[in-house]
Amino acid sequence: MRELIIAFGLFLFIEGILYALFPSKMKNMLKKLELIKDNQLRIGGLIFVLIGFIIIYIVKN
């Protein structure tokens, strides 16, 4: 459970850094997100989940 909290904190830290350093670029990126189809976002999300799971599995073993 501790690792999950640390991972969430790291996620928030990285997101915060991006918005703090590149606010206008992040706004533009979010506007462009509306142009992407739901299926493409879903597939991209599943790919990131799979990559994240593989990384966690490799590091933990």
Number of C-alpha atoms within 10 A of each C-alpha: 6 7 8 9 10 11 12 12 12 12 11 12 11 12 11 12 11 13 13 11 10 11 12 11 12 14 12 10 11 11 10 10 12 9 8 9 9 11 9 10 12 11 11 12 12 12 12 12 12 12 12 12 12 12 11 11 10 9 8 7 5
